[in-house]
Amino acid sequence: MSEAELKRTPLHAAHVRAGARMVPFGGWDMPVQYTGLLKEHHAVREGVGVFDVSHMGEFRVRGPGALDFLQRATTNDVSKLKPGRAQYGLLPNDRGGLIDDLYVYMVAEQEYLIVVNAGNIERDFAHLQTLARDFDVTFVDESALWGLLAVQGPQAEATLQPHVNVDLSAKKKNAFFPATLFDLDVFMARTGYTGEDGFEVFVKTDEAEVVWDKLLTLGVVPAGLGARDTLRLEAGFPLYGHEFSDDTHPLSSGYGWAVKDKAFHGREHILDRATPERLIGLTLDKVPPREGYPVLLNGEVVGRVTSGTTSPTLKRPIAMALVRADAAEADAYEVEVRGKTHPATRAPLPFYKR
């Protein structure tokens, strides 16, 4: 895809103004870093940072069949949601893999907002639209209507509170609520993808830059895709295209808690089938492993690295890897890096938890 064909979020001009290094990501022209990955990473771990996640997709579901539709389409039990609450779930395909992972926000009775990954918007919508035909719902792609900012870090609540009209301390994890922020009507959710406390702010597209600029005026550090990846890897969060794919069994990921025993699409290929792989954590002494590097046990290749980096917080190489289920209980492995094997120790996930 050429640069001219890449899509732009409503904050694109703000990123360019801030001197961000822009890269293609999921069909979008996105900031990978501003002043440096490490500075942005530590700002989120120790203070507060903001990410532009406007490239993600938002779908609206309304109607008397909305709950039954979502119960059919996703793996989690959406009936447990109440208005003003959000829930993580998986979107299975019809052969035991995953189309995407997602968040479902319950707006009101018979009304939900779904947030999906940027690179999967078109096919997620096509898949869900097909399933929706069997239910009494309206299903609309609202992705072009929303800017989405993720304000993350231990100082997120204290930074936002003076500028919002609700008591943020009363909003627990996965809360979803309307608010006035900087005199603008927004929706906020106490959710995120960094392992830190924080809020995601849904704002009208043409008002996103106002919120972004005001946050930066307050000293909130802009953070790019690079920091988002190191933060989410330390927190053990899967990323579609790495830990999840069309061929990844949902129960391999460690997110089996989001797969309930109910009548969802593709159930027979997931709950009635043995799990072929398991996701494990690895630490290495020196060499940072990268996606695709082979994982060996007793000299035999038993899996592959799905994500790897040098952890800015732990200051050592870490990785997540999918390995054969029958080889997933070992304590010591090896990772092949450019033809040479290096010792790797199994580590519990997440690597970092506040």
N, C-alpha and C positions, 0 to 999 in steps of 0.2 A: 504494500500500500504506500503510495507516495505521500509526502508531507501535506500536499494540497488536499488529499482525500481524508486525512485524519480529522476526526470530529473534535470540537472544542467545547469545554465547559463554559458556563457564564463567567468564570473567574480567570479565563485564559489570559486576558490582557493584564490582570493584576499579577499573575505569575511572571509574565514577561517583564513587567515594570520592576518587579522585585529581583530580577536577575536570575531567575530559576533556570536550571538546565532542563530543557524539555526533551522528552523521549516518547516514542510510540508505545502505547500500552493498551491492548485490547481494542485497537481501532481508534484510540483517542490520543491527542497530543497532551501529555501530562508532565508535571514537574517531578523530576526524580530527586532533586535536592536544591536548596537555596544557598546557604552559607556553608554547608557541610553535613554529611550524614551523621557523624558522631555528635555534633552539637545539637542537631535536631532530635536525635534519639534520646540523649540525656535530658533535653528540655522536657520531653514527655515523661520520662521516668522520674524526674525530680521537680518539675514545675508545671508548665502547661504549654501545649502546642496545638496547632490546628492543621487539619488535613482537608484538602478539597476532594470530596468523594462524590461530587456531582455527576460523575460519569456513571455511577450505578443507576440501575433501572428501578422505577416505581410503577407498580400496577395496582389499580383500584378494583376491588370486587364488592358488588352490592347485590342485595336481593335475598329473598327467603331461602334460596338454596346455597347461600354463600358458605355456611359452615360445612354442609355435606360435600360441597365441591372441594374445599380445602382439605377436608379429611381424606378425600379420595386422592388428591394430588400430592400431598406432602406426607412425610413419615411420622411427624410428631402429632400429639393429640391436641388438635386445635380447640376441642371442646373445653379444654382446661383454661383457655384464655377468657379474660373479662375485658370489657371496654377500658381502654387506658393501659393495657398491658401488651408486651411484645414477647415473641417466642421464636427461638432458633429452630430450623427444620431443614430437611433435605428433600430434594426433588428427584425422585428415582425415575429411571427410564424403564422400558418394558423387558429388559434382559439382565437385570441384576446390577446395573451400574448407576451412575448419577448424571443427571443433566446439569445440576447446579446445587449449591446450598443457598439458603435464603433466610430472611427474617420476615415474620408475619406480625403486623401491628393491628390490634383490634381497635378500630375507631369508634364503633358503636354497634348496637345489635344489628346484625345483617350487613355489616360494612367493615372491610378490612383493607389495609394497605400492605403490599408485598414489596420487599426490596431485594433485588437480585444483582448478581455480579455484572460488571460493565460489558465484558466480552461475550456474555451469554444472553443479552437482552432479547435479541430478535428470536432466537430459537426457544428461549424460555417462554416468550409470549405466544409463539406458534403452538408449542406443546400444550400450554395451559388453555389456550383458546379452543383447541380441539377437545380437551377434557370438559371444558365449560359447557359445551353444547348439550351435555346430558343433564344440566342443572338449570334451575330458574334463577339465573344471575345475569348481571351486566358486568363485562370484564373489559377494562380500558387501560391502555398504556399511557400513563401520565408522566413518563420520564422527562419529556421536554418542558414540563411545567415547574419542575423542582430543581433548586440548587440544594446541595447537601454538604454541610460542613461538620467535621468531627473534631470537637474540642476535647482534648484528652490530657490527663495528667492529674497528679494529686492536688494541684491548685485550681482545677477546672471549676469546681463549685464556688470557691471563694472569689474567683475572678468574674464569673458570670452573675452571681447573686445580686450585686448592686444594680444590675441593668435589666433584670427580668422581674415580671410581676407575680411570680409564684415562689413559694418557699421550696427551694431546691432540696433542702435537707430532708423534706418529707417525701421526696421522690426516690423510691428504692430502685435497685437494679431491674432493668427491663420495664420501667415505667414509661408511658407514652402520653403526652399531654399537650394541649394548646397553650401558648404563652405569648406575651408581648416582650420582645427582646429588642433593645435599642429603639423602642417605639414602633416596631414592626411586628405584625402578626405572623407567628411561626408555629410549627410543631416541634417539640423537643422529645428526645428519648434518652434514657440513661443506659445507653448501650455503647459498644465500641469494639475495637479490634486490636488493642494494644496491650491488654493485660492491666491497664490502669483504669481508675475511675474516669468518668467523663460523660459528655453529652453529644448526641448527634442532633443537628439543627436543620430541619426542613424549612426552606425559605423559598418564596417565589423567585423564579429565575432572574427577573430584572431587579431584585433587591439583594441578591446574594453578595454582590461586591460591596454593598453598604455594610453588611454584617462583617465581611472579611476585613475591610479597612478599619472598622471600629475595634475589632479584636486585636489587630496588630498595634493599634494606638495604645491599647491596654498592656502591651508587652507580651502578648501571646506570640509564640515563635512559630512561623510557618514551617511545616514539615512536609517532605516529599515522599515519593514512593519508596525510596531507599530506606528511610527510617521506618516507614510502615512495615516493610518486610522484615527488618531485624527485630522490631518490637513484637510482631505477631509470631515470629519463629521462637523467640524467647518464651512467649506465652503459650506455645504449643498449639496455636490456632492453624487449622488446615487452610490451604488456599487452592481453589479450583484450578486445575491444570498442573498441580503438583501432587498434593495428597489426595485430591479427588479428581476423577475423570469418568468418562463414559464406561470405562472398564473396571472401576474401583468398586469392590463390594462395600456397601455403606458400613457394615459391621467391622471392616478392617481398620477403620480410622480412629478408633477410640471414642467415637461419637455415637456408639450404639445406644446411649441414653436418649438420643433423639429419634430412635426408630421404635415405634410402639407396635404392639401386636393388635393391629386393626386392618380393615380392608382397604389398603392403599394400592395405588397403581403399581404393578410390578412386585407385589408382596410375595408371590409364589417363587420368584427368582431370588429373593433375598432371605426371608425368614425360613424357607424350606430348603435352603442350600447351605452346605458347609462354607465357612469363611476361609478362603484360600490364603490370605495374607493378614499380617498384623502390622500396625504402625508402631514403631519403637523410637526412642530417643537415643542418640549416641553423642559421646564427647570424645574428642581427640586431643592429643597433646600439642601439636604444632600446625598441621596442615588443615586449612579450612576445606571441608568437602563441598562439592557442588552437586546440583541435580544430575542424576543419571549415573553417578559413580557407583561401581559394583560394591556390594557388601558381601563379605565372605565369612564362612564359619568352617573351621578345620580345612581350609584350602578350597572349599566349594562355594561357588556363587549361590547365595540364598536370597538375594534381594538387591535393592537399589536405593540410593539416596534420593529423597524427593525434594528436600530443601536443606541448604547448609550455609553457614556463615561463620565468621568470628564474632562471638557475642560481645557487643560493647559493654554490657553490664557485667557479665561473668568473666570477660576478658580471656576467653578460650574458644576453640572451634567447637561448634555444636551442629547437630544435624537431626532431621527426622528421616526415617527410612521405612519403606515397606519391605518386609521379609516374609518368607514362607512361614505359615502358621506353625509347622512342625519344627521350625528353627528359631522361634520367637522368644524362647525362655532362657537363652544363653546370657551370660554376663559379659563375655568378651568376644569381639568380632574383629575383622580387619576391613578397611576400606581401601580400594584400589584407586590411587591418584596418579594419573599419567603413567601407568604401567608399573608403579611401585606400591606395595601394600604398606598400610600404616595401622598400628593397633588402635582399636576403638572400644570404648567401654559403654555398656548399656546404661542409660540414665533415665530416671522417671520423668514423665511429662506432666505438667509443663516444666521447662527449665527454670522459669522465673514465675513467682507468684507473690503478689503483694499481700 
